[in-house]
Amino acid sequence: MITILHDSKFGTVSCRNELNILRYLDNEFKYKAVVYHNKNCVKCMLTMKHLKIPFTPVLMGDKEHKTMRSMGIMSAPVVIILHADDIVDWWNDFKKDKIDYWNKKYKEAKNEK
C-alpha cells in the first residue's frame, strides 16, 4: 500500500521517509530521530504523526523487543533523538511534551534560516 502525503512546502510526496529526507536537506536542523514502533500501535502512529523533525521509522522485531525489554523499556514507541551519532534524548510511550519540545526546536531552526 502506498501512502500519499501532502506537505505545504514540498507538495505531494510518496511516503513519510521521502518527506523527512526533504525536510532534512532543506534546513540546518541536524537533529534526527529514530522511532522504534510496533505494527498497529496507536501510540506509535500518534507519535509518528505528530513528530515533525526528520525521523526514520523502525518496525520492531524480536531482536528489538528483546533489547528494549533488557533495558527495562516495556512500551512502544521508543524514540531516540540523535545529533550526528550522539544520543541527545530518548523516551518511550507517547510523550506529547517531548514531541512538542523537539517540534519547537525544529521550527525555531527553520525560522533562523
C-alpha positions as CSV (number, residue, x, y, z in Angstrom):
1,M,0.0,0.0,0.0
2,I,1.4,3.4,-1.0
3,T,0.7,6.3,1.3
4,I,0.5,9.7,-0.3
5,L,1.2,12.7,1.9
6,H,0.8,16.3,1.2
7,D,3.1,18.9,2.7
8,S,2.5,22.6,2.5
9,K,6.1,23.3,1.3
10,F,7.0,20.2,-0.8
11,G,3.6,19.3,-2.2
12,T,2.7,15.7,-2.7
13,V,5.2,13.1,-1.6
14,S,5.0,9.3,-1.7
15,C,5.9,8.4,1.9
16,R,6.9,9.7,5.3
17,N,10.6,8.9,4.6
18,E,10.7,11.0,1.5
19,L,9.2,13.9,3.3
20,N,11.7,13.5,6.2
21,I,14.6,13.5,3.7
22,L,13.3,16.6,2.0
23,R,12.9,18.4,5.4
24,Y,16.4,17.3,6.5
25,L,18.1,18.5,3.3
26,D,16.1,21.8,3.3
27,N,17.3,23.1,6.7
28,E,20.2,23.3,9.0
29,F,18.4,21.4,11.7
30,K,20.8,18.5,12.1
31,Y,18.9,16.5,14.7
32,K,17.1,13.4,13.6
33,A,15.1,10.7,15.3
34,V,14.7,7.0,15.1
35,V,11.2,5.8,16.1
36,Y,11.0,2.1,17.0
37,H,7.4,1.1,16.7
38,N,5.0,-1.9,16.7
39,K,2.6,-2.7,14.0
40,N,-0.9,-1.4,14.6
41,C,0.3,0.5,17.7
42,V,-1.9,3.6,18.3
43,K,0.6,5.4,20.4
44,C,3.3,4.7,17.8
45,M,1.1,6.1,15.0
46,L,0.3,9.2,17.0
47,T,4.0,9.8,17.8
48,M,5.0,9.5,14.1
49,K,2.0,11.6,13.0
50,H,2.9,14.5,15.4
51,L,6.7,14.4,15.3
52,K,7.8,17.0,12.8
53,I,11.6,16.5,12.9
54,P,13.1,14.2,10.4
55,F,12.9,10.6,11.6
56,T,13.4,7.0,10.5
57,P,10.7,4.6,11.5
58,V,11.8,1.1,12.5
59,L,9.3,-1.7,12.9
60,M,10.4,-3.7,16.0
61,G,11.0,-7.4,15.5
62,D,12.0,-10.0,18.1
63,K,15.6,-8.7,18.4
64,E,14.5,-5.1,19.1
65,H,11.8,-6.2,21.6
66,K,14.4,-8.3,23.5
67,T,16.8,-5.4,23.5
68,M,14.2,-2.9,24.8
69,R,13.0,-5.3,27.5
70,S,16.5,-5.9,28.7
71,M,16.8,-2.1,29.2
72,G,13.6,-2.1,31.2
73,I,11.5,-0.5,28.4
74,M,8.1,-2.1,28.2
75,S,6.1,0.2,26.0
76,A,6.3,1.5,22.5
77,P,7.2,3.6,20.7
78,V,10.8,4.2,21.6
79,V,12.1,7.5,20.2
80,I,15.8,8.3,20.1
81,I,16.9,11.8,19.2
82,L,20.4,12.0,17.6
83,H,22.8,14.8,16.8
84,A,25.4,13.4,14.5
85,D,25.8,9.9,16.0
86,D,25.3,11.0,19.6
87,I,22.1,10.3,21.5
88,V,20.9,13.6,23.0
89,D,17.4,12.5,24.2
90,W,15.1,9.5,24.2
91,W,11.8,8.4,25.6
92,N,9.3,5.6,25.3
93,D,5.5,5.7,25.0
94,F,3.5,8.7,23.6
95,K,5.0,11.8,25.3
96,K,3.4,14.9,23.9
97,D,5.6,17.2,26.0
98,K,8.8,15.7,24.4
99,I,7.3,15.8,20.9
100,D,6.3,19.4,21.4
101,Y,9.8,20.3,22.7
102,W,11.5,18.8,19.6
103,N,9.0,20.2,17.2
104,K,9.6,23.7,18.7
105,K,13.4,23.3,18.3
106,Y,12.8,22.2,14.7
107,K,10.5,25.2,14.0
108,E,13.0,27.6,15.6
109,A,15.8,26.3,13.5
110,K,13.8,26.7,10.3
111,N,12.9,30.3,11.2
112,E,16.6,31.2,11.7
113,K,17.4,30.5,8.1
